[in-house]
Amino acid sequence: MSDESRESLEDVRMEKLRKIAELGVDPWGQRFDGHQAIGDVRAQAPANEPGPGGETPPGPVVRIAGRILLRRGQGKVGFLQVGDWSGRIQVMVGQKQVGELGWKIAELLDLGDVIGVDGRLGYTRTGELTVFAESLTFLTKSLLPPPEKWHGLTDQEQRYRQRYVDLFSNPEALAVFLGRSKLIASFRRTMAERGFAEVETPTMQSIAGGAAARPFVTHHNALDIDLFLRIAPELYLKRLLVGGMERVFEIGRVYRNEGLSPKHNPEFTMFEAYQSYGDYHSMMDLTEALIVGAIEAIGGGLVRPWGEATIDFTPPWPRRTYAELLAEHAGIDPGDPAALKDRAEAAEIHTAGKDPDVILSELFEEVVEDRLDGPVFVIDYPAAICPLTKRKTSNPAVAERFELYIRGVELANAYTELNDPILQEELFRKQLAGQREEDSMAKMDDDFVRALKHGMPPAGGLGIGIDRLCMVLLNRTTIRDVILFPLMRPEH
């Protein structure tokens, strides 16, 4: 639709707005109590379907509110399709039934307007479940026309920019975000059942820590200091373990000043949990419980589609070591530096001046990750790339860490947490060497080390990317489909 056509239609709607007001009706509506969800109304459908003789006797009295999605009819009878977030239903509006004022309102209705309807539930002669309106209440005028023919926004970029239109015109989009809400609620239930306390930690931090990423920088005028939007809540949550809060979790936004992709948005939702006296095996059990609980909340069963693939979430999930997966898919022994160098260069990975464990990590990303159908826990990572993780007592070169993969996508990351303040400080200093000032963790978090010196119990910690998990469980192929308002370039 051209801008000129849209402006012309808006002028027509403005005129209808004026006429509605002249009727003494508030075109922006008032409180409308006692209405029922359309999904609940549909569940009340009378059992006596119509016979060949015509309409069935009227059913129960109902009251609904929603947006007009379709409109047809002529003469003294019209039909509307009205929708809310629980479903859609047909409404029949007759001049005789709704009275003089109600019919004048009906004649001024447009697609997209929001109305209230009181009436009886029944079937039309064609057998369609219908609310036979007895009165209409005008609730909100829509001044802009909806997408043409009410097929919804089809341009993907416009769907993200105008999510408000996408939601009311595309039922599938609305279902995704209601499913996301169910997933997050199920996480909270699972954590409460296991005795965890939900907490909130700072999103503006004086030192960006807990992950390796470039932060967003802001400035606090009153204190005249730079602050960072958090890249992870980890170090504050661990401080709470020191303070005696033995099981804590947080669901919140984190920010990383990095690129956009189908798997990345600079602002995203992270779930993190820490359990005193646990380890990474405890976190694997917790991860399975959280995700299986989310699947039960969303519905659809443990064997689910994702794109063209089918994923079986039936627990327990396999646990494979980092080393055995490299041996299987890259054909090398991680402890053989010469073989590692040759295999990395064959995969076009630059090796000059790099720590062998960094080369291992890049080779794993290049050769192994995409072959992990999962769900599979990849366990026991090279210690050099895990500065916040406890080492295995039997092999200090290996860190007690896991990542959960599904179809090559990392969904969760967990550790047996390092609680040795002496080693932690040493690893921080090693990691900070050579860091650029604008990168994360470019400063030592001395207060966190001080907290560890007071004694943090042995613990397991877990992080799950909520957006990526929603992608998989709700069968979406890009992270933008599960974030209500993803970051976009300026429209103009």
C-alpha positions as a printed Julia matrix, in Angstrom:
492×3 Matrix{Float64}:
   0.0     0.0    0.0
   1.38    3.44  -0.97
   1.89    6.18   1.59
  -0.79    8.23  -0.21
  -3.36    5.42   0.02
  -2.57    4.9    3.68
  -3.0     8.62   4.39
  -6.35    8.6    2.56
  -7.57    5.65   4.64
  -6.38    7.38   7.79
  -8.45   10.44   6.83
 -11.54    8.21   6.47
 -10.91    6.71   9.89
 -10.46   10.15  11.41
 -13.88   11.09  10.07
 -15.37    7.95  11.64
 -13.66    8.9   14.9
 -15.46   12.24  14.79
 -18.82   10.58  14.1
 -18.38    8.13  16.98
 -17.71   11.04  19.33
 -20.83   12.82  18.01
 -22.86    9.78  19.12
 -21.75   10.52  22.67
 -19.48    7.47  22.64
 -15.89    7.73  23.88
 -13.83    6.49  20.89
 -10.99    5.52  23.24
 -13.17    3.45  25.53
 -13.55    2.9   29.23
 -13.06    0.07  31.67
 -14.82   -3.1   30.51
 -15.16   -5.53  33.4
 -16.29   -9.12  33.42
 -15.29  -10.12  29.9
 -14.12  -13.66  29.24
 -11.16  -14.87  27.22
 -12.32  -15.94  23.77
 -10.56  -19.27  24.23
 -12.68  -19.87  27.35
 -15.82  -18.83  25.49
 -15.08  -21.3   22.7
 -14.75  -24.01  25.33
 -18.39  -23.34  26.3
 -19.64  -24.28  22.8
 -23.1   -25.87  23.04
 -23.16  -29.58  22.31
 -26.33  -29.42  20.22
 -25.0   -28.61  16.76
 -27.49  -27.29  14.19
 -29.58  -29.61  12.11
 -30.83  -29.02   8.56
 -33.69  -26.91   9.85
 -31.53  -23.92  10.8
 -29.96  -22.35  13.88
 -29.79  -24.11  17.2
 -31.32  -22.62  20.34
 -29.05  -19.93  21.83
 -26.4   -21.06  24.27
 -24.89  -19.34  27.33
 -24.64  -15.58  27.77
 -21.06  -14.43  27.14
 -19.06  -11.18  27.21
 -15.92  -10.76  25.11
 -13.51   -7.98  24.16
 -11.04   -7.91  21.31
  -9.85   -6.54  17.99
 -11.86   -6.78  14.77
  -9.92   -9.01  12.4
 -12.49   -9.57   9.63
 -15.7    -7.82   8.65
 -18.41   -8.79   6.15
 -22.11   -8.58   5.63
 -24.75   -6.31   4.17
 -28.19   -4.97   4.92
 -29.32   -5.32   8.49
 -26.91   -8.13   9.5
 -23.12   -8.12   9.65
 -20.45  -10.6   10.71
 -17.2    -9.8   12.49
 -14.26  -11.93  13.49
 -13.01  -10.73  16.87
  -9.74  -11.87  18.38
  -7.88  -11.62  21.69
  -4.69  -13.33  22.83
  -6.51  -16.59  23.54
  -8.23  -17.05  20.16
 -10.75  -15.78  17.62
 -14.51  -16.09  17.25
 -17.25  -14.93  14.89
 -19.72  -12.3   16.05
 -23.09  -11.74  14.34
 -24.42   -8.19  14.64
 -28.09   -7.6   13.77
 -29.7    -4.18  13.64
 -32.73   -5.36  15.6
 -30.68   -7.17  18.26
 -28.15   -4.4   19.12
 -30.56   -1.47  18.97
 -30.28    1.94  17.31
 -27.05    3.13  18.98
 -25.39   -0.27  18.65
 -26.17   -0.37  14.94
 -24.82    3.15  14.38
 -21.62    2.02  16.08
 -21.52   -1.12  13.92
 -21.74    0.98  10.75
 -18.67    2.96  11.82
 -16.46   -0.04  12.66
 -13.16   -0.65  10.87
 -10.71   -3.52  10.83
  -8.42   -3.11  13.81
 -10.98   -1.41  16.06
 -11.34   -2.84  19.57
 -14.87   -3.61  20.77
 -16.74   -5.31  23.58
 -19.61   -7.67  22.8
 -22.39   -9.01  25.03
 -24.47  -11.79  23.58
 -25.31  -15.47  23.45
 -23.17  -18.27  22.16
 -24.54  -20.54  19.47
 -24.19  -21.76  15.9
 -25.14  -20.22  12.58
 -26.98  -22.23   9.95
 -23.62  -23.15   8.42
 -22.5   -24.58  11.76
 -19.98  -21.88  12.76
 -19.66  -21.12  16.45
 -20.81  -17.52  16.88
 -21.57  -14.89  19.49
 -24.97  -13.45  18.61
 -24.49   -9.84  19.76
 -27.11   -8.21  21.93
 -25.06   -5.09  22.65
 -21.82   -3.51  21.42
 -19.37   -1.4   23.43
 -16.85    0.69  21.51
 -13.45    0.43  23.21
 -10.73    1.83  20.9
 -10.55    3.34  17.43
  -7.73    2.16  15.14
  -6.57    5.11  13.03
  -4.19    3.12  10.84
  -5.31    0.26   8.59
  -3.97   -3.2    9.34
  -1.86   -5.17   6.85
  -3.62   -5.62   3.53
  -6.28   -8.35   3.46
  -5.37   -9.06   7.1
  -2.83  -11.67   6.09
  -0.4   -10.13   8.54
   2.96   -8.52   8.02
   5.0   -10.63   5.61
   8.09   -8.42   5.31
  10.4    -9.82   7.97
  12.06   -6.51   8.83
   8.7    -4.79   9.23
   7.55   -7.6   11.5
  10.46   -6.84  13.84
  10.04   -3.06  13.62
   6.26   -3.16  14.11
   6.01   -6.07  16.51
   2.75   -4.61  17.82
   1.18   -5.25  14.39
   2.94   -8.6   13.98
   1.41   -9.86  17.24
  -2.2    -9.01  16.5
  -2.08   -9.99  12.82
   0.03  -13.16  13.0
  -1.3   -15.7   15.51
   1.89  -17.75  15.15
   4.01  -14.81  16.36
   1.75  -14.28  19.37
   1.96  -18.0   20.2
   5.77  -17.82  20.22
   5.85  -15.06  22.84
   3.18  -16.62  25.0
   5.26  -19.81  24.81
   8.35  -17.85  25.86
   6.45  -16.52  28.88
   5.46  -20.08  29.85
   9.09  -21.19  29.55
  10.36  -18.47  31.89
   7.57  -19.13  34.38
   8.43  -22.83  34.37
  12.1   -22.0   35.09
  11.01  -20.03  38.16
   8.79  -22.9   39.35
  11.58  -25.45  38.95
  14.04  -23.26  40.85
  11.57  -22.59  43.67
  10.87  -26.32  43.98
  14.61  -26.9   44.4
  15.0   -24.27  47.09
  16.67  -21.49  45.09
  16.13  -17.81  45.86
  15.62  -15.39  42.97
  17.8   -12.29  43.28
  18.66   -9.13  41.36
  22.2    -7.9   40.86
  23.5    -4.65  39.3
  23.13   -4.15  35.56
  25.45   -1.12  35.72
  28.86   -2.16  36.99
  32.12   -0.34  37.59
  34.06   -3.33  36.25
  32.76   -5.5   33.42
  33.44   -9.09  34.43
  32.2   -12.65  34.41
  32.68  -13.25  30.68
  34.94  -12.33  27.78
  33.08   -9.74  25.71
  33.18   -6.06  24.78
  30.85   -4.03  27.04
  28.67   -1.0   26.44
  30.0     2.05  28.31
  27.86    4.72  29.97
  28.64    7.62  32.29
  27.22    8.53  35.69
  27.14   12.32  35.89
  26.79   12.78  39.65
  29.76   10.54  40.48
  31.6    11.45  37.25
  32.53    7.83  36.58
  32.2     5.49  33.64
  30.06    2.42  34.15
  29.48   -0.69  32.06
  26.24   -2.43  31.2
  26.81   -5.92  32.55
  28.05   -8.67  30.28
  27.2   -11.3   32.94
  25.82  -11.38  36.5
  28.25  -14.12  37.56
  30.66  -12.35  39.9
  27.88  -10.69  41.93
  25.96  -13.95  42.26
  29.08  -15.65  43.6
  29.47  -12.89  46.17
  26.05  -13.97  47.47
  27.36  -17.52  48.0
  30.09  -16.02  50.17
  27.38  -14.17  52.1
  25.56  -17.4   52.91
  22.82  -17.37  50.24
  23.4   -20.98  49.32
  21.18  -21.32  46.22
  20.55  -18.26  44.06
  19.45  -17.53  40.52
  18.73  -14.54  38.33
  16.87  -14.08  35.05
  17.84  -10.78  33.5
  19.22   -8.8   30.61
  22.89   -8.75  29.73
  24.61   -6.6   27.11
  27.52   -7.29  24.78
  28.75   -4.71  22.32
  29.16   -7.14  19.47
  27.62   -8.02  16.11
  24.19   -9.21  15.05
  23.48  -12.68  13.68
  20.71  -15.32  13.73
  22.19  -16.44  17.09
  23.24  -13.08  18.56
  21.54   -9.89  19.73
  23.55   -7.28  21.69
  20.88   -7.28  24.43
  19.69  -10.71  25.5
  18.21  -12.62  28.45
  20.41  -14.8   30.61
  19.47  -17.29  33.3
  22.25  -17.91  35.83
  22.18  -20.12  38.94
  24.71  -21.0   41.64
  24.45  -23.82  44.16
  26.71  -24.12  47.21
  28.11  -27.61  47.79
  27.32  -28.63  44.19
  29.49  -29.12  41.1
  29.1   -29.3   37.33
  27.36  -32.67  37.6
  24.74  -31.01  39.84
  24.31  -28.39  37.14
  23.79  -31.02  34.43
  20.97  -32.53  36.47
  19.51  -29.05  37.0
  19.77  -28.21  33.29
  17.84  -31.34  32.32
  15.15  -30.58  34.9
  14.77  -26.97  33.74
  14.49  -27.77  30.04
  12.24  -30.8   30.45
  10.02  -28.71  32.74
   9.9   -25.95  30.12
   8.89  -28.45  27.43
   6.08  -29.74  29.65
   4.9   -26.16  30.22
   4.94  -25.28  26.51
   3.49  -28.61  25.37
   4.28  -30.62  22.27
   6.23  -33.51  23.78
   9.9   -34.35  24.26
  10.45  -35.26  20.6
  10.2   -31.91  18.82
  10.89  -30.32  15.44
  13.47  -27.62  14.94
  13.57  -26.5   11.35
  14.01  -29.63   9.25
  15.45  -31.63  12.16
  13.8   -33.59  14.97
  15.28  -33.44  18.47
  14.64  -35.98  21.21
  14.87  -34.34  24.65
  14.16  -37.53  26.57
  16.62  -37.59  29.52
  19.23  -38.54  30.48
  21.28  -36.76  27.81
  24.71  -38.03  26.72
  27.82  -36.65  28.42
  30.87  -36.59  26.1
  34.32  -35.27  26.92
  35.91  -32.48  24.92
  38.92  -34.67  24.18
  36.95  -37.65  22.87
  34.86  -35.45  20.59
  38.01  -33.88  19.13
  39.43  -37.35  18.58
  36.18  -38.49  16.93
  35.56  -35.52  14.65
  39.02  -33.97  14.17
  41.03  -37.18  14.35
  43.62  -35.89  16.8
  44.84  -36.42  20.34
  44.54  -33.0   22.04
  47.77  -33.76  23.88
  49.79  -34.01  20.65
  50.95  -30.44  19.8
  52.32  -31.34  16.37
  49.13  -33.12  15.3
  47.06  -30.26  16.68
  49.02  -27.68  14.68
  48.78  -29.68  11.45
  45.06  -30.32  11.84
  44.32  -26.67  12.71
  46.22  -25.38   9.7
  44.39  -27.88   7.5
  41.19  -26.26   8.77
  42.65  -22.84   7.83
  43.13  -21.77  11.45
  46.12  -19.51  12.08
  48.33  -20.99  14.78
  51.33  -18.64  15.02
  51.81  -17.22  18.5
  48.69  -18.87  19.93
  48.44  -20.96  23.1
  47.74  -24.62  22.19
  44.51  -24.54  24.2
  43.32  -21.51  22.21
  44.06  -23.43  19.01
  42.15  -26.39  20.43
  39.17  -24.15  21.15
  39.15  -22.71  17.62
  39.48  -26.18  16.1
  36.6   -27.42  18.24
  34.41  -24.55  17.03
  35.37  -25.15  13.41
  35.25  -28.93  13.2
  33.18  -30.31  16.09
  30.36  -27.94  17.08
  28.26  -28.26  13.93
  28.28  -32.05  14.26
  26.77  -32.04  17.75
  23.12  -32.94  17.15
  22.35  -33.28  20.82
  21.12  -32.59  23.28
  24.62  -33.49  24.47
  26.71  -32.25  27.38
  30.29  -31.56  26.28
  32.37  -31.86  29.46
  35.96  -31.37  30.69
  37.37  -28.39  28.77
  41.01  -27.26  28.51
  41.74  -25.37  31.72
  43.56  -22.51  29.97
  40.3   -21.24  28.41
  38.3   -21.48  31.65
  39.62  -18.87  34.11
  36.65  -19.09  36.51
  36.5   -22.89  36.66
  37.85  -25.42  39.16
  40.43  -27.85  37.78
  40.03  -31.61  37.99
  41.97  -32.94  40.95
  43.2   -35.85  38.85
  44.28  -33.64  35.92
  44.83  -29.88  36.53
  45.03  -29.29  32.74
  41.31  -30.04  32.5
  38.54  -27.77  33.86
  35.26  -29.09  35.28
  33.1   -27.3   32.75
  30.31  -28.32  30.41
  28.43  -26.78  27.53
  25.08  -28.06  26.27
  24.79  -28.31  22.5
  21.79  -28.92  20.26
  22.29  -29.0   16.48
  25.57  -27.12  16.85
  24.06  -24.34  19.0
  25.43  -23.77  22.5
  22.52  -23.38  24.92
  24.11  -23.66  28.35
  27.49  -23.21  30.0
  28.36  -24.43  33.5
  31.28  -24.94  35.85
  32.39  -26.37  39.08
  33.23  -22.89  40.33
  36.75  -21.89  41.2
  36.77  -20.81  44.85
  40.54  -20.61  45.44
  41.25  -16.84  45.74
  45.0   -17.24  45.22
  44.61  -19.16  41.97
  41.73  -16.91  40.88
  43.84  -13.78  41.24
  46.71  -15.44  39.37
  44.4   -16.46  36.5
  42.84  -13.0   36.32
  46.27  -11.4   35.98
  47.26  -13.86  33.28
  44.04  -13.24  31.38
  44.31   -9.46  31.67
  47.83   -9.39  30.22
  47.62   -7.83  26.77
  43.9    -6.99  26.94
  42.82   -3.79  25.24
  41.31   -1.19  27.56
  37.95   -1.26  25.77
  37.59   -5.04  26.15
  35.9    -6.67  29.09
  37.84   -7.75  32.13
  40.5    -5.18  31.3
  40.66   -4.38  35.02
  41.12   -6.65  38.01
  37.98   -7.09  40.13
  39.8    -6.78  43.43
  36.58   -6.81  45.44
  35.59  -10.18  43.98
  38.98  -11.63  44.94
  38.53  -10.13  48.41
  35.12  -11.81  48.66
  36.69  -15.16  47.76
  39.24  -14.67  50.51
  36.38  -14.68  53.01
  35.57  -18.2   51.77
  33.15  -19.24  49.04
  31.79  -22.77  49.51
  32.45  -25.34  46.79
  29.74  -24.69  44.22
  28.31  -25.37  40.8
  27.22  -22.57  38.49
  25.05  -22.56  35.38
  24.17  -20.11  32.62
  21.44  -20.68  30.0
  20.71  -18.31  27.13
  16.92  -17.92  27.3
  16.6   -16.56  23.77
  18.49  -19.42  22.15
  16.56  -21.98  24.16
  13.3   -20.36  23.03
  14.53  -20.59  19.43
  14.95  -24.32  19.75
  11.89  -25.2   21.83
   9.54  -22.91  19.87
  10.93  -23.97  16.48
  12.35  -20.64  15.33
  15.53  -20.34  13.24
  16.6   -16.82  14.2
  16.92  -15.18  17.6
  14.97  -12.14  16.37
  11.84  -14.28  16.16
  11.89  -14.82  19.95
  12.92  -11.31  21.09
   9.95   -8.95  21.16
  11.92   -5.9   20.06
  15.29   -6.93  18.58
  17.91   -4.26  17.87
  17.45   -2.78  14.38
  19.25   -0.24  12.27
  17.5     3.16  12.3
  14.47    3.07   9.99
  15.39    6.33   8.22
